[in-house]
Amino acid sequence: MTYILKPRLHHPGLAANDLGFTRRDYEGSVSTLCAGCGHDSISAAVIQACYELALPPHRIAKLSGIGCSSKTPDYFLGQSHGFNSVHGRMPSVLTGANLANRELIYLGVSGDGDSASIGFGQFAHSIRRGVNMTYIVENNGVYGLTKGQFSATSDKGSKSKKGVVNHDSAIDLVSVALQLGATFVARSFSGDKAQLVPLIKAALSHRGAAFIDCVSPCVQFNNHAGSTKSFDYVREHNEAVNRLDVISAREPIHIDHEPGTTQLVTQHDGSVLALHKLGAHYDPSDRVGAITYLQQRQALGEIVTGLLFVDPAAEDMHDALDTVDKPLNALTDAELVPGAGALAAVNAALR
């Protein structure tokens, strides 16, 4: 539970990075997510990436919205700036913070419900504006906090834990990010640490809008109809004096496969994902080629993972707006209000 604090004492033998921080210095509170949740694996990858990059925790600003995914920033980078916004509004809060102080490293964490539904417009505008950020969507294709309804990223034809078939087409946030002009686009799997950590490191080092769609299985799918250990079955056959929920522990899913190969991953509910890792022949500098490749693999029922597109010469929102190098929140009154003479000169130049 989050009220149980982690010990502040560290073993003197723990390895330290170039700043003298250990991996423990990048951790946060104790996770309250279901045991085995893929989101915790993503949090661990963020911790590892920031530790290996030797990023000063006080220079990182982590922001989130609402949902299981948006709880996770509490579980990493406990010494960083943090802001938990309202449902779907994380991108606009991050944009405003970035405009005010361009010197911080911005990490936005969201979910498929938070970014592909109520926050879809916010997601789109932050990407197209080129906000200098790392935007991670922890994508489990379900509304885990509200009994497992389909989300906007649920595949057409997929079934819920109650056996309901999804008849709506899925929103592919990776394809949307490519079309909107994101200059760093990747997809990974929460259980593939060997791939996810380098992608997060690259995204944090990228200047511009960096987007990572991370497939993250939800252990709630084990609570399927027909199980005598399911919540619904117990509720229907129990005369309880209290309303209590208990989620049994599950083992996190981990995979390790070679570039250019396809790995079948069985989730906790028995469904199978076909994850295809990009090979050495793939060209990540071709935006149109990336969109075409995604569609080709999607037709084969495969989910492409890896670095899909990157523009090493990317610019960010501050370049487009031609803002000053000094953070706006550090400007003095004299710099912000130069006087009537300066305003008159600007008006004269426009006549």
N, C-alpha and C positions, 0 to 999 in steps of 0.2 A: 504494500500500500504506500501511497505517496507520503503519508505522514510518518513512515518509517525511514529515517534518514540513513544514508550510507555512511559508514565510518569515514572520518576525515583522515585518519592515520593511513599512510601508505607504507608498504614494505620498502625499506631502503634499497633493496636490490632491483626495484622496478626500472626498466629501461626508460630513458628520457630522450625527448627530441632536441632539436637545436636550441629551442627556447628554454629547455630545462623542465618542460612539462611531461608528466607521464600520461599514459592513456587514461588513467583514472581521472585526471584533471579535466577531461573532456566529457565525462559522464554527467548524468543528471539524476533525477529522482528515480525511485524504484517503480518499474512499470506496473500499471494496473490492468493492462490488456490481457486477453485470454492467453494462457500458456500455449506456446506454439504458434502464436500469431506472426505472420510474415512481417508485420510492421516493426516488431522488435528487432528483426534481423536488419531492416533498413536503418533503424536507429544505431545499431552496432556498426553498420557500414559508414554512417556519417561520422561517428566517433573516431573510427579508424582512419578515415580520410583526412579529417582535420588534424589528428595527431601526426600523421605522416607528413602532411604539408607544413607542420609546425606553425599553424595559424594562431595568433594571439586571441584567446577566447573573447576578450573585451572588444575586439574589433568586428565581431560577428553579430548580426542581427537576424534572429530567427522569427518568422511570422507564420501564422496558420489561421484556419477558419473554424469550421465545426465538423465533428465526426471523429471516428476512431483515429484516423490519420492525424487529425489536427490536435490530438492529445499528445502525440509523440514528442514534440519539441520539449516537453517537460522532462523527457527521459534522456536527453542528451544536451551537452553544452550548457551545463548549469551555471557557468560563470559568464554567459553571453547575454546580450540584450534579447528580450523576448516580448512578443505581443500576440495574444490570441484574439482575433477579430470575430466578427459575426459571420453567419453562414454565407459563403460565397464571396465575401468582400475582402479576403486577404490580399488579392493583387492590387487593389486600389490603395490600401493602407501601405503596402510595400512600396508602391510607386511614390506616394507622398513622402515616405521616410527617405527614399533614395534621392528625391529632389532636394530635400532639406540637408542631407548629409551624404555626399557621394563617397566619402572616405571609408564607410563601413562595407563589410562583405555581407550581402543579403542572401538569405536562404529561406525560400518560401516552401512550406510543406502543406499539401492539400490531399484530398481524396477524389475519387471519381464522382461521388455525389456532390462534393463541394465545388469542383471545377467543371464538371461536364453537365451539370443541371442548373441549379440556381446561380452559380458563379460562372457560367459559360461565357457570358459577355465580358465579365471582368478578366477572365483568363485570356480571351482573344485580344483585348486591347492592350494588356500588359505585354503580350508577346509581340504584337505588331509595332508597338512603340519602342521596342528594343531596350526595355529596362534592364540594367546591368544586375542580373540576379541568377541564382540557381533555383529553378522551380521544379520540385519533385512531387509527382502525384503517386500516392500509394494506392494502386488500383486493384481492388478486389471484386469489382463488378457487382456489388451488393450494398444495400443500406444496412450495415451491421448493427447500428444502434436502434433501429426501428423494426426489428423482427424479420429482416432478410428479404425485403422487396428488391425487385430488379433496379439497377441503376442505369444511367444512360450509356454505360460502357458494356452492359450485359449483351452477350452475343445473341443474335436472333436464332431462335430454336432451342436455346438453352432452357433448362428446367430449374425451378426453385426447389428448396428443400421440401416444399409441399406438393411438388409435382406439377406446378403451373408452368406452362410453356410461354416463353417470351416471344411475342410476335413483332416487336419493334426492332428496327435496324440499330446497330450499335454505333456510337460516336467513337471514332479512333482519334484520340487526342494527339498522337504522334503525327498523323497525316494533317490534322488541322494546324499543328505547330509549324510544320514544313510549309504549308500554303500561306501562313500568316507572316512568314519571314524570320522565324527563329534562326539564330546563327549557330546554335548547338542543339542537336536533337538526338536523343538516345532512348533506348528501351532496355530494361533489364528485368531480372527475376530476383525476388528477395532472397531466395535460397542460393544464389550464385554469387557468393562473396568475392570470388576471384575476378569476376567481371564488374560487379557493382562498385566496389571500392575505387578502382581506377577511373571509372566513369564519373563518380562524384568528385574525385580529385580534379579531373579535367574540367568539369563544369564549374567548380569553384574558382579555377584559374582562368576561365574564359571571360573575356570582356564582351558583354552583350547579353541577350536573352538566351539562357541555357535551360533546356527543358529535358527532364528525364521522366519517362513513364515507367513505373516499376510495378510489375505484376506481383501481387501480394496475397496469397491464399488466406481465406477467412476460415478459422477452425469451427465457426458456427455451422458450417455445412455438414458437420458430423451429426448434427441434431436433426436427422431426417425422419420422415414419417415411417412408421413401422418399427422403430426402435423402442424397446421397453425402457430405455434409459433416457429417452428424449424428454425435453421440457413439457411438450404437449401431452404426451402419454401419462407422465407422472401427475400433471395437473388434473387430467380427466379422471384419474383413478385414485386420487388422494383427497382426503378431507382435511385440509391443512388449516391450522390456526394462524399461520403467517403466510405471506407471499414472498418466497425466497427463490433466488436463481443461483444455481451452481453450474459452472462450466468445467467439465473434466479436462485435465491436462492432456495436451497432445505434443508430440515431438515436432520441432521445426523441420521444414523440408529443406534439404541441401542437395545441390547437384554440382557436377563438375564435368563438362564435356568440351571437346576440342573445337576450335573455330572452324566454321564451314560445315558443322554437323548438326543434326536435329536430335533433340533429347525429349523423350516422352516422360512427362512428370505426372504421376498420379497424386491428386489432391486428397485432402482428408475425407471428402464426400464420395470418393471413388471416381470422380470425373478426371479426364486426362487432358493435359495441355501438351501441345507439340511446340517446343521452343527451338527455333532455328538460330544458331549463333553465326554472325557474319564471318566470312572467310577472308583470307588475305587478298583475294582478287577484287574485293568490293571497294568501290571508289566513294569515300564519304564526302567528297567535295562537289558532287553532282546532285543538286537538289531535285531536279526532275527525275533523275535516275533512281533516287531514293524513294520517291513516291511510287514510281512504276514497280520497283522491286517489292515494296510493301504489298501492293495489290496482287502481284504475281504469287507471292508466298501465302497471302491471305486466301487466295483461291484454292490453295493446296491444304488449307486448314492449319497453317503454321503461324506461329507468332515470332516475328523476327526480333532478335535482341542484339545489342551492341551499339556502337557509335554509328548512327545512320547518316548524319550530316554535320559538318562543321565548316565555318568560314573563319579562317585564322586572322583575316584582316577586318573583322567585324567592328562596327562602331556601336555606341550605345545612345540612349536617350539624351544624355547631356551633350553629345556631339551634335545631334540634330537640333537641339534647342540653343546651342552655342552659349551655354552657361559658363560662368567663371570657374576657375580651377578651385577656388576657395569654397568650402561648403557654405551653402546659403544660410545655415543656422549660425554660422560664425561671423557673418558680415556685421559691421558696425552700423549705427544709425547714420553716420555720415556717408557710408557707402550705399546704404539703402535709400537714403533721402538726400540726393546730391544738391537739391535746391531748385528754385524757379528758373535760374539761368540754364541749367542743364535741360529742363523740360522744354523751355522755349527753343533751345537749339534743336531738340528732337522734332518738335512740331514744325519748325522752319524747314527742316530737311524733308518733311513729308508734303510740303506745299508745292 
